[in-house]
Amino acid sequence: RSRGLGDVYKRQHLRDAPDAVAAGLTRITENTVELITHLRGAGADGIFLACQYATRNDLALPVFQDYAMPPIRACLDAMAPAPLNMVHVHGAAIHSEPFARLPGITVHYDMWAENPSPAGFLEAGCAVATGPAPELLASYDPDDDVVKACAALLDVGGRTILSPGCSVPLAVGPGRLRLISDAARRLHP
């Protein structure tokens, strides 16, 4: 995968101005916590929190834990105890360990080949929202292969929400996406 110019700047800023990065993250966290608090006060039943740069390709695990996890935890604290909270972990080769240490959340992520199976999150007490791998959805493989992939995810057990990921390829049409909901209805009537 190609890396964007933003990735170059991100690494440069972390190396050359870590205090400025920390100050910026603090400001973003304060604003996000204020928004979450407002939404909860207005009656929102949950928050969808998207996390970027939570992959081995973007940041080393210690850097991610030092810079990103404190803001994520602050947002999760503001979200509690809403019944429909979900944290989206974006990308391939995600750092699953920090999120698996947050029992009670629903982790939404794509089933790229480099990503973990749902079992680790479920064993840690998290719920999982994921679906067939994006490359399978975009392939010319038979529809039955998509249904089998859905069945395998649901067979893991636990609190599993069958859904497409966040980066469904443009080549995937509505009929192919419909297979996910059809599989859920057929497998768990």
N, C-alpha and C positions, 0 to 999 in steps of 0.2 A: 504494500500500500504506500502510496506517495504521502509524504509529510508536507504540510503547508508551511507557508512563511510564518504563520502564528506560532507553530511549534518551535521554530528557530528562536523567535523572540521570547517565548515562554522559558526555554532553557537558559537563554542569555540573562533574562531578568532574575531567574532563580539563582543564578551563579553570581551576577554582578550587584544585585540590589535585593537581597532576601528580605531586608527589613521593609522595603517599600512594597514588596509582594505581600508580606504579612499584613501590613497596614491596609492595603487594598482589599484583601480577603476579609479583614475585620469589618471594614465599611460595608462590603457586599453582604456579609453575614448579618450585620445589624439591620440593614434594609430588608433582607429576606425574612428575618425573624419578625420584624414589625409587620410585614405584609401577611405572614402566616397568622400572627396574633389577630390582626384585623379580620382576616377571612374566617378564622375560628369563631371570633366574636359575632360575625355576621351569620353564623349558622352552618358553615361548611362542614360536611361530614368527613372530609379527608383532604389530603394534599398529595399531589404528584410532584415529587422532588427529583429533578434530573441532575445527575452527576457526570460531568465530563472529566476526562483525564484520569480515570480510574483504571487504566490499563498498563500492562507491562511495557507496551510500546510508547506510552506517553511519559510516565513518571516511574522511577524506581519505587518499590513498596515503602521504604523508609521515608522518602520525600513525600509520597502521597499521604502517609500516616501523619507526618508532621504538619503539612500545610493544609490538606483537604479534610481529613477526618474531624478535627475540632469544629470547623464550620458545619459540617454535615451533622454532627452530634447536636450542635446548638439548634439547628433547624428541626431535627427529630424531636428534641425536647419541647420545642414550641408546638410541634404537631400533636404531641400526645395529649390526651388519650383518644383522639379521633378514630373512629372505627374503620375508616377507609384510606389509611395512609399507604403510599407506595413510593419506593425509591427506585428510580431507573438508573441502572449502571450502564453507561453507554460504551459500546465498542467491543472489539475482539481482544482476547487475552486479558480479561478483567482481573483485577485484584479482588478475589472473592473473600479472602480471609477477614478483612476489616468489617465487611458487611455481615458475614456469618456470625460475627461477635455481637450483633445487634438483634437478639431474639425478639420476636413479636412483630417485626416489620415484614412487609411484602416486598420482595426484590424482583424487579422487572428487568429482564435483559434478553439479548438475542442469543440464540443457540449456535453461534459461530463455532466452528470446529475447535478453536483455541479456548473456548469458554468451558467452565465446569458443568457437570450435570447438575440437575436440581437437588440431588440427594444430599449433598453437603449442606446446602442452605436449610433444607427440610429437617435434617438431623439436628441442626443448631437451633431449631425452633422458629425459623422464618417461614413465611409462605412464599410461594414462587409464582410469578407470572411470566410465561414464556411460551414459545411454540416451535414449530418445525424450523430447522435451519433456513436462513434466507436463501442460501444457494440451492436448497432442495425446492423451495417454493418457486424459484425462478427457472428451474430446470425443466426439461421435457420428460422427466421421469413420470411414470403413470400416477394418476391421482391416488391410486391405492397406496403408493409409497408415502404420500403425505399423510393419509389416514393412519397408516402403520406408525409413522413417526409421532403423531398425536397420541395414539394409544400407548406407545412406549413412555411418553412423558406422564400420562395420567396413571400408568401402572406403577410409577414410583411411589404413589400414595401421598399422604400428607395433604396440606392445603395448597393445591395447585390450580392456578387459573390458566386455562389454555387461551393463548392470545398470540397475535403476530408480534414480532419485535418492533423496534422503532425504526429500523432501517430496511424496510421491505423494498426490494429492488423494483424499479419502475416497470420492469417486464412482467411483474406479477399482476394479473388481471383480477377483477372481482370474483370471477368463478373459482379461481384457484384459492383466493382468500376465504371464500365461502366454505371450502372444504374443512377449515378449522372449526367453524361453528357446527357444521354438519357432523363432524367427527365427535365433537363434545356431546351433541344430542344423542347420537347413535350409541356412543360408548357409555354414557351415564344418563339414561332417560329419566 
